[in-house]
Amino acid sequence: MLNVSVALAMLAVAGGAQSPQVMERTWMIGPFVRDDAVNPILEPKKDSMFQCPVSKKPVAWEHDHVFNPAAAVFQGKVFVLYRAEDDSGEGIGKHTSRIGIADSEDGHHFQRSPNPVLYPTEGETQQWDWPGGCEDPRIVASDKGFVMTYTSWNRKTARLSVATSPDLVHWQKHGPVFAKAYKGKYLNDWSKSGSIVAKVTSKGLTATKINGKYWMYWGEGKIGVATSTNLVDWTPVEDAKQKLVTVFGPRKGKFDSNLAEPGPPAVITDRGIVFIYNGKNADTTGDKSLSPGAYAAGQALLDKNNPTKLIDRSTTYFFKPERPYEVTGQYASGTVFVEGLVWFKGKWKLYYGTADSKVAMASTP
């Protein structure tokens, strides 16, 4: 197995074309350098047609936007599973989203499938997934294949859901992750963005138990935590007063002054759990080096024996909107929204959504 601590230490002093801010913590993953020769790696395709099993009509399923990708290593390739919005509406939240897939031999150049692999269907999950769709996946490997957390969006309440697959193509939906917890206490609450704690193995980032349980960071605003024994049914961690435990939240004057939201799977290292997350800048009380409402990425370190315990946190972003495709698009304030992370051929590769419109990547030197 990869000695992740050694890899992180080497990368932390490697330098590169990024700002010195990535050097502020030796436990952080990075620095990351964009591949400008290939970015954006995925853009909308107006001619991709799919027969929607709910509407019974053909739809241009990735016509308007592609963004917010998960990533995994399988059979010697990097696979990116990305959110695609069709042409059924105008404005953020008005389209139907489906999850597409693309693969790459080098992690930079991708070939995409003509059809989505996860999407709204008739049956039990339609009430959660339709008409807004399936959004914003994160993926980890497991003993039985792969586990995807994603947002089910019925245009009323966002719910964090889960699906499993043996091969990244054929997925079985299991519905909202909190459906069984505390007799459904959190089933109808707004929930998003599940980052399952994992370690690097020969399978890639693989879900790993701590103290007999799997752990997941989740939330939009403040970061919560949940546990599971089977990677499908999750229980939010509560305190003695039966209130949700918060790992951390927004900070005034920082890039994450409006909200904090999980990024890709959190990585267990010798130093602790390295958790990459997304932060939204506040309009008036945020980081003045960023546009109001901009999304940038930070990192936190948590105790590998107690995942609810925050040890350290970057004082600023390590990755921010800079390129034209990151500052113009569906979300005009500028966005680098990170959801995909893999260790591939001796390098970390980061995959992210740009301005809610395209997909790009960066890697360690």
C-alpha positions in Angstrom: 0.0 0.0 0.0 1.1 3.6 -0.7 2.8 5.4 2.2 0.5 8.4 1.9 2.4 10.4 4.5 5.6 10.2 2.6 3.8 11.1 -0.6 2.2 14.1 1.0 5.4 15.3 2.5 7.2 15.1 -0.8 4.4 16.9 -2.6 4.3 19.7 0.0 7.8 20.7 -0.7 7.7 20.1 -4.4 6.9 23.7 -5.4 5.1 24.3 -8.6 3.1 27.0 -10.4 0.5 27.5 -7.7 0.6 30.2 -5.0 2.7 29.7 -1.8 -0.6 29.3 0.2 -0.6 25.6 -0.6 2.6 25.3 1.5 1.1 26.6 4.8 0.5 23.1 6.2 2.8 20.1 5.7 -0.2 17.7 6.1 -2.1 19.2 3.1 -2.4 17.4 -0.2 -0.8 19.4 -3.0 0.2 21.7 -4.6 -2.1 21.2 -7.6 -1.2 22.6 -11.1 -3.9 22.9 -13.8 -3.2 21.2 -17.2 -4.0 24.2 -19.4 -3.3 22.1 -22.5 -6.4 19.9 -21.9 -8.7 22.1 -19.7 -11.6 22.1 -19.6 -11.6 18.3 -20.0 -15.3 18.0 -20.5 -17.8 20.5 -22.0 -21.5 20.3 -22.9 -22.5 18.2 -25.9 -25.7 19.4 -27.7 -26.1 16.2 -29.7 -26.1 13.6 -26.9 -29.6 12.2 -26.8 -31.2 9.8 -24.2 -34.6 8.3 -23.9 -35.9 9.5 -20.5 -37.6 6.6 -18.7 -39.8 9.0 -16.7 -41.0 11.5 -19.3 -40.9 8.9 -22.1 -39.3 11.4 -24.4 -35.8 11.8 -25.9 -33.7 14.5 -24.1 -30.5 16.2 -24.9 -29.2 15.1 -21.5 -25.8 17.0 -21.5 -26.9 19.9 -23.6 -26.5 22.9 -21.3 -23.9 22.1 -18.6 -21.5 19.4 -17.4 -19.8 19.9 -14.0 -19.1 18.7 -10.4 -17.4 15.3 -11.1 -16.5 12.4 -9.0 -13.5 10.2 -9.9 -12.3 6.7 -9.4 -9.5 4.4 -10.5 -10.7 1.1 -12.1 -8.9 -1.4 -14.4 -5.9 0.9 -14.8 -7.9 3.9 -15.9 -9.3 7.0 -14.3 -13.1 7.3 -14.6 -14.9 10.6 -14.1 -18.6 10.6 -13.3 -20.0 14.0 -13.8 -23.3 15.9 -13.4 -24.9 16.8 -16.7 -27.8 19.2 -17.2 -30.2 18.9 -20.1 -32.0 21.7 -22.0 -35.3 21.3 -20.1 -35.2 24.6 -18.2 -33.4 27.9 -17.7 -31.6 29.0 -14.6 -29.9 27.2 -11.7 -32.0 24.4 -10.4 -34.4 24.4 -13.3 -32.8 21.6 -15.4 -32.9 17.8 -14.9 -29.5 16.4 -14.0 -28.1 13.0 -14.8 -24.7 11.4 -14.1 -22.5 10.7 -17.1 -19.2 8.8 -17.3 -15.9 9.3 -19.1 -12.6 7.3 -18.9 -9.0 8.1 -19.5 -5.7 6.2 -19.8 -3.6 9.1 -18.5 -6.1 11.0 -16.3 -6.0 14.0 -18.6 -7.6 13.0 -21.9 -11.1 11.5 -21.6 -13.5 9.6 -23.8 -17.1 9.8 -22.7 -20.0 7.4 -22.9 -23.0 8.5 -25.1 -25.5 7.7 -22.3 -25.8 8.6 -18.6 -25.2 5.9 -16.0 -27.4 7.3 -13.2 -30.6 9.2 -13.7 -34.2 9.5 -12.6 -36.3 6.4 -13.2 -39.8 5.3 -12.4 -40.4 3.4 -9.2 -39.5 4.1 -5.6 -36.7 6.6 -6.1 -38.7 8.8 -8.5 -40.2 10.7 -5.6 -36.7 11.8 -4.6 -35.0 12.2 -8.0 -37.6 13.8 -10.2 -37.9 16.3 -11.8 -34.6 17.8 -10.6 -32.5 14.7 -11.1 -29.3 13.1 -9.7 -26.6 15.6 -8.8 -23.0 16.0 -7.6 -21.6 12.5 -7.1 -18.7 11.4 -4.8 -17.3 7.9 -5.2 -15.2 5.5 -3.1 -14.2 1.9 -3.7 -15.4 -0.9 -1.4 -15.0 -4.6 -1.0 -17.9 -5.2 -3.3 -17.2 -2.5 -5.9 -18.0 1.2 -5.7 -20.3 3.4 -3.6 -21.6 6.7 -4.9 -23.2 9.4 -2.7 -25.2 11.9 -4.7 -27.9 14.5 -4.3 -31.5 13.5 -5.1 -33.3 16.7 -6.2 -37.1 16.8 -6.5 -37.1 20.6 -6.7 -38.5 20.7 -3.1 -35.9 19.2 -0.8 -32.4 18.1 -1.6 -31.6 14.6 -0.1 -28.3 12.9 0.1 -28.7 9.5 -1.5 -26.5 6.4 -2.2 -26.0 3.9 -5.0 -23.7 0.9 -5.4 -22.0 -0.6 -8.5 -19.6 -3.4 -9.4 -18.2 -1.6 -12.4 -19.1 2.2 -12.3 -21.6 1.7 -15.1 -24.4 -0.4 -13.7 -25.8 1.2 -10.5 -28.3 0.1 -7.9 -30.0 3.0 -6.1 -30.7 2.6 -2.4 -32.5 5.9 -1.8 -31.8 8.6 0.9 -28.9 7.7 3.2 -30.7 8.9 6.3 -34.1 7.2 5.6 -33.7 4.7 8.5 -31.8 6.8 11.0 -33.7 7.8 14.2 -37.0 6.5 12.7 -36.7 8.9 9.8 -35.9 12.0 11.8 -33.7 13.5 9.1 -35.3 12.0 6.0 -37.1 15.2 5.0 -34.4 17.6 6.1 -32.1 19.3 3.5 -29.0 17.2 3.1 -26.2 17.1 0.5 -22.5 16.2 -0.3 -21.4 13.0 1.2 -17.6 12.6 1.6 -16.8 9.1 2.8 -13.6 8.6 4.7 -11.2 6.4 2.7 -7.6 5.3 2.4 -5.4 4.6 -0.6 -5.3 1.0 -1.6 -4.7 -1.0 -4.8 -8.4 -0.3 -5.6 -8.0 3.5 -5.3 -9.6 5.5 -2.5 -11.3 2.7 -0.5 -13.9 3.2 2.2 -12.3 2.2 5.5 -13.7 1.6 9.0 -12.6 3.5 12.0 -13.5 2.0 15.4 -15.7 -0.5 13.6 -17.7 2.0 11.5 -17.5 3.8 8.2 -17.5 7.6 8.5 -18.8 10.3 6.2 -18.7 14.1 6.3 -21.8 15.8 4.8 -23.7 19.0 4.8 -24.1 22.4 3.1 -23.3 25.3 5.4 -21.8 23.5 8.4 -20.0 20.1 8.1 -21.7 17.3 9.9 -20.6 13.7 10.3 -22.4 10.3 10.0 -21.6 6.6 10.5 -22.5 3.4 8.8 -21.9 -0.4 9.0 -22.8 -1.1 5.4 -22.1 2.1 3.4 -25.8 2.3 2.5 -27.7 3.2 5.7 -26.1 6.1 7.5 -26.7 7.6 10.9 -25.9 11.3 11.6 -23.8 11.8 14.7 -25.7 13.6 17.5 -24.6 15.1 20.8 -26.0 14.4 24.2 -28.9 16.8 23.5 -29.8 14.9 20.3 -28.5 17.8 18.1 -26.4 17.3 15.1 -22.6 17.3 15.8 -20.9 20.0 13.7 -17.2 19.4 12.8 -16.8 23.0 11.6 -18.6 25.8 9.8 -18.1 29.1 8.1 -15.5 31.7 9.2 -16.0 35.4 8.9 -13.5 37.1 6.6 -12.4 33.8 5.0 -13.1 32.2 1.6 -15.6 29.9 3.5 -17.4 32.8 5.2 -20.8 31.9 3.6 -20.7 28.1 3.9 -18.5 25.0 4.0 -19.4 21.9 1.9 -17.6 18.6 1.5 -15.4 17.9 -1.5 -14.0 14.5 -2.6 -13.6 11.5 -0.2 -11.5 12.3 2.8 -8.1 10.6 2.9 -6.7 8.7 5.9 -3.0 9.5 6.3 -0.4 9.0 9.1 -1.0 12.6 10.2 -4.8 12.2 10.3 -7.8 12.5 8.0 -7.1 15.0 5.2 -10.5 16.5 4.2 -10.7 18.7 1.1 -13.8 20.9 1.2 -15.5 23.7 -0.8 -16.1 27.1 0.6 -18.4 29.9 -0.6 -17.3 33.5 0.0 -19.8 35.8 1.7 -21.0 38.9 -0.2 -19.9 41.5 2.4 -18.0 39.7 5.2 -15.8 37.4 3.1 -12.3 37.2 1.7 -11.7 40.4 -0.2 -9.3 38.6 -2.7 -12.3 36.6 -4.0 -15.5 37.8 -5.7 -18.6 37.8 -3.5 -20.2 34.4 -3.8 -17.1 32.7 -5.3 -16.4 29.0 -4.5 -12.8 28.1 -3.6 -11.3 25.0 -1.9 -9.7 24.5 1.5 -8.4 21.6 3.5 -8.9 20.4 7.1 -7.1 17.7 9.2 -9.2 15.5 11.6 -8.2 12.9 14.1 -8.0 9.5 12.4 -9.1 7.8 15.7 -12.0 10.3 16.3 -13.2 11.7 13.0 -15.4 14.3 14.8 -12.3 16.0 16.2 -10.8 18.9 14.2 -7.0 19.1 14.5 -6.1 21.8 12.0 -7.6 23.8 9.1 -6.0 25.8 6.3 -6.3 29.5 7.0 -7.1 30.2 3.3 -8.0 28.5 0.1 -5.4 26.3 -1.8 -7.4 26.4 -5.1 -9.5 29.3 -6.4 -11.2 30.5 -9.6 -8.6 31.9 -12.0 -9.1 30.7 -15.5 -11.7 32.1 -17.9 -13.7 28.9 -17.8 -13.8 29.1 -14.0 -15.1 32.7 -13.7 -17.6 32.8 -16.5 -20.5 30.4 -17.0 -23.8 29.4 -15.4 -22.6 30.6 -12.0 -21.1 34.0 -12.7 -19.4 34.6 -9.3 -16.6 32.1 -10.2 -16.4 28.5 -9.1 -13.9 25.7 -8.6 -16.0 23.0 -7.0 -13.9 20.0 -6.2 -15.5 16.5 -5.9 -13.1 14.1 -7.5 -9.7 13.0 -6.2 -7.5 10.0 -7.2 -4.0 8.7 -6.6 -2.9 7.6 -10.1 0.5 6.7 -11.5 2.3 8.4 -8.6 0.3 11.6 -8.6 -2.8 13.1 -7.0 -5.3 14.2 -9.6 -8.1 16.6 -8.7 -11.3 16.9 -10.8 -13.6 19.9 -10.3 -16.6 21.8 -11.8 -16.0 25.2 -13.2 -18.7 27.9 -12.9 -21.3 25.2 -12.9 -20.7 24.7 -16.6 -17.7 22.6 -17.4 -15.2 20.0 -15.9 -11.5 20.6 -15.4 -8.5 18.9 -13.7 -5.3 19.6 -11.9 -2.5 17.3 -10.6 0.4 17.3 -8.4 3.8 17.9 -10.0 
